[in-house]
Amino acid sequence: MTMATITTKGQITIPKSVRDSLKLHSGDKIEFIVTDKMEAVMRPISKQVDEVFGRLNRPGMRAVSVEGMNQAIKNRIKDRYK
């Protein structure tokens, strides 16, 4: 079981194993949901399209077709499960 301690300011540090599992990084947002059983569920908030728009395009990059992207994904999956 992974635990965290609440500081006097009401803050917690999310343990590294949890951050890694949820793929959380500095600046990411999370939400807390309190259930009827008085349990708190923490989950990452998905990024909005506006927050990531244009991040894959860099000056000087050549355009890649949808077919090229699909092939790259297939190759990556194939490499991963060798």
C-alpha positions, 0 to 999 in steps of 0.5 A: 500500500502506498501512503502519503502524509498531509502537511500542516498546510494541507498538502501531500506529495504524490508518491513516485510510484503513483505518479509513474503509474498514472503518467503524471508530470509537473503541472498536470491536474488531478481531481479528487472525488469523495464517494458515499463511502467516505473514500477519496478517488484521485484521477488525472484530468485529461488535457484539453485539445487546446493545451496540446495543439501544435505540440507535434509540429516543429519547424523544419519537420516533414509532413507524414501521411496517415498511412505513414503514421499507422505504419509507425504505430504498427512497427512500434507495437511489433517491436514492443511485443517481440 
